[in-house]
Amino acid sequence: SFELTQPPSVSVSPGQTARITCSGDAVTKQYVYWYQQKPGQAPVLVIYKDTERPSGIPERLSGSSSGTTVTLTISGVQAEDEADYYCQSADTSGTSVFGGGTKLTVL
Amino acid sequence: QVTLRESGPALLKPTQTLTLTCTFSGFSLSTSGICVSWIRQSPGKALEWLARIDWDGDKYYSTSLKTRLTVSKDSSNNQVVLTMTNMDPVDTATYYCARYAAVVGSNNCEAYFDYWGLGTLVTVSS
């Protein structure tokens, strides 16, 4: 199996830039996907294949990759961005794994 | 329009077997390249991937839970069923089913989830 590591929490003020990282050896071999989850709701895909943004997701959310770390960047953070964010990847055996999640707090 | 809905018991006693059903619409699990997974989330905790079943019947399980899990499909009724044996209070969680994004013209699904059910909370308590 493989693991994805995220910081437990990130805090930013409105209008600032939030960066949430996801690291692990698997990051160099497989794509990483990002989900946003608000309280009481199912996760929603916000970034796929490291950097691609699904339709309907605001442009202020973006993804990047460097070495063993992928990063979800939220520019001009808004109150509505406050949520838990999870990275996810899959190995070639067909199994998937999620990171431990990062709680984004908008101060 | 793709939808998924989980159903099953809300309360179980320790050692009992959990059976959850995912009823979906807007796609067919008989179509090549379609895959469905089960994922759970204990209260206040992270998402945990459990199992996957593909259109062709291939099945994949979490390494840590594979001895307790069975996933099956009923394509004619648009359902995927998950069973988990020997339930314990630590298995208390919201259980989600989710569809992997499809790849047009491919027998393989993508590795990420484009549609999720709302989840169903299962509590294990004596």
Interface residues (C-beta under 8 A of the other chain):
Chain A: S1 Q30 Y31 Y33 Y35 Q37 A42 P43 V44 L45 Y48 K49 P54 Y86 Q88 S89 A90 S93 G94 T95 S96 V97 F98 G99 G100 G101
Chain B: S37 I39 A46 L47 E48 W49 R52 D58 Y60 Y61 S62 T63 S64 Y96 A101 E110 A111 Y112 F113 D114 W116 G117 L118 G119
